[in-house]
Amino acid sequence: MTGANRPWRVALVTVTYNSAPVLDDFLASLDRQTSTDWTLVAVDNASTDATREMLSKWRGPLHLIANDANLGFAAATNQGIVWARDQGFDAVMLLNNDTLFEGDFIAGTLEFQARNGAQLIAPAVTYADHPDRFWFADGGYTHARGGFQAWMGESLRDGPYWTADFAPGCALLVGMSVIDRIGMLDEQFFVYWEDVDFCMRCRDAGIPVTIIRAPTIAHKVSALTGGTSPFSTRMYHHNQMLLLRKHFGTVGTWLQVPAIVGKIAYRRVSGRDDSKTTALRLRTVAGALLSGKAEGAAA
């Protein structure tokens, strides 16, 4: 293919932080790829386990960026994007390392892009432990779940592809033209909500997310985070407030507070949270409202 139909040369940007438990499967998935015109850019946020050793021993096309501290997901991802842009790559694929995919994943995604010209592409995502069930197949925004937030649908639409307003950063192919137009991830978001902010900026710029039915990717949901922790709870709510303040202003943020507090209360009444977690959620929301600043603590 030539001209506008030439398949992209892509850098796969993955951020690692004590990722040894999932790396074997991730690297094995890369080893199966039929496409060869790509490089893995692994940005390690000061892992203390065997992550760096495993990456260094891998024989695939790799550029490793080894940080001395945990800079957060957004900042580390941006390091990978900057390197890829400097090296002349046409696109980056933001890719979680707790994912699994078949040998045609990269080739199939790039072939779709070459045929259709979409600049922002997300595959449908299944659960790794339930491959017949989708974790992500559609996305947008809602005010109906306790404050403004992104939503992910589990049902495929008709046809081989469709457009949406939101896709998670689990697997997201981004043309450099998108980066040049709207910028990289906002590093105020240490972790969580950075993908919501990025997709909202794309939407505002008239750049839709194109979701493809195939090839799919499987996600080991919460394989590394282990579910809810005090750190993830704090970062979730603090950055939720940061996103609201950024996109809706101070008044718009305060208008969301009753719904957010109501949802926190519902989680406590329904038994999903204990009193300690509920108190942490409320303190974090209050602190973020008063400061309006993002947290930057290491995990």
Protein Blocks (a to p, Z undefined) as FASTA:
>chain_A
ZZjllccddddddddehkllmmmmmmmmmmmpmbfcbcdddddehiablmlmmmmmpcbd
cdddddfbdebjklmmmmmmmmmmmnopabdcdddfkbccdfklmmmmmmmmmmnopabd
cdddddfklmkbcfbfcdcddfklgpaaddddfbdcedjbdcdfbdcfkbccddfklmmm
nopadfklmgghklmmmmmmmmmnopacdddfbdcddddehklnnpaafklmmmmmmmmm
mmmmmmnojmlmmmmmmmmmmmmmmmmmnopacfklmmmmmmmmmmmmmnopacfbdZZ
